[in-house]
Structure formats: C-alpha cells, structure tokens
Amino acid sequence: RGLKKETVDSFRVGFAPPGWRSLLVHLRSKGFNEFELEQAGLIIRHDDRYYDRFRGRIIFPLSDASGRIVAFSGRIFGESDQQKAKYINSPETVLFSKSKILYGFDKAKSSLREKNACVLVEGQMDVLLSHQCGATSAVVRRFHRRGRECVLLPANQRRQRQRRESRWLRRPHHRRGAGVVLRDEDWPEQDD
C-alpha cells in the first residue's frame, strides 16, 4: 500500500499470526493470566477454552491522547474470507471506549494545536498515508458510524493547505466517493 517503514514504526503497526493461541501462550510466559487477558480484550473464552481474538491480521494499536495503547483494531491479511469480518476491534474495556477514540490523535495533537484544524478521514490506512505525505493533523473517528464523510477543517496557511490537500485528494481512494466536504468560506483569507 506504499507505507514507509518509518510510518509503520511510528504508528506501531504489527501483525498477529494465524495461530489460535500464539498471543495467549506468549503473554502467559510473561506472567499474565487468562482473566487479565480476557479483560483486556486480547483473548476470547468459549466453552472454558481460550483463544486469541486477533489471528492472521494487520494490527493497528489504538492509543489514548497520551500515546498509551488502550485497544487494537485488526484488518484481515491476505485473501478475504466471506466467513471472517474484514475488521475486528477490541471490545469496550475499562481503558477503551470506542466512541471516545480518535485514531491518530496522539500523533496529530501538536499539529492540531499549531494549525487549529484537523483532517478527519475514514480509516487507519488513510491516517497513515496522510501523515506520511505531510498531513500530520489527520485523525479518524473510526468507531462512531456516521456515514462515509471526510471533512477538512480550516488551516492557518491557505496556500500550504491547498498544495498539501490537493496532493492528498488526488490519491485514488479519495476519488472513489469517500465524500469530501470543503467549505471555502470557512478558510481564512490570508497571505503567506
């Protein structure tokens, strides 16, 4: 998908192997018990047996505003099986409330303060690619379904914004009807 190693490392993107108990066995060896892992949403209990929630998936850690990982989202890797959900997410826990997480906010917050603006995008890959190409105020409200709308909010530097966003919007996945709302009257008139 064109991600650079630096972007993958910065966002701590990973991979969960396809085994049913890989994470469970690994974390047990680190001293965690099944109750703790189930409460954290990492494993599932079924008929008094435990297995990994995320298997054969690209893993996107979900962080709070301070950058502490509070949950995970996993996208199926390889050929999509009709029986499997394309994405699965951690369940709600003491640390994680789906409606309160903006994916990428921990990385975007200084840019948001500086520019007094943000770019809301549809998915995690959109955030990664946006940050990679310089739109460092991109975040996704992935877990609150409100349609497929991408809203670009005012930025301080009109010409810089236009150049950056025109490159971002030329990407094929943004032309396929993701729905972009640009209200020019919202953009401050200023000379750079």
Buried (B, 14 or more C-beta within 10 A) or exposed (E): EEEEEEBBEEBEBBEBEEEBBBBBEEBBEEEBEBEEBBBBBBBBEEEEEBBBBBBBBBBBBBBBEEEEBBBBBBBBBEEEEEEEEEBBBBBEEEBBEBEEBBBBBBBBBEBBEEBEBBBBBBBBBBBBBBBBBBBBBBBBBBBEEEEEEBBBBBBBBBEEBEEBBEEBBEBEBBEEEBEBEEEEEEBEEEEE
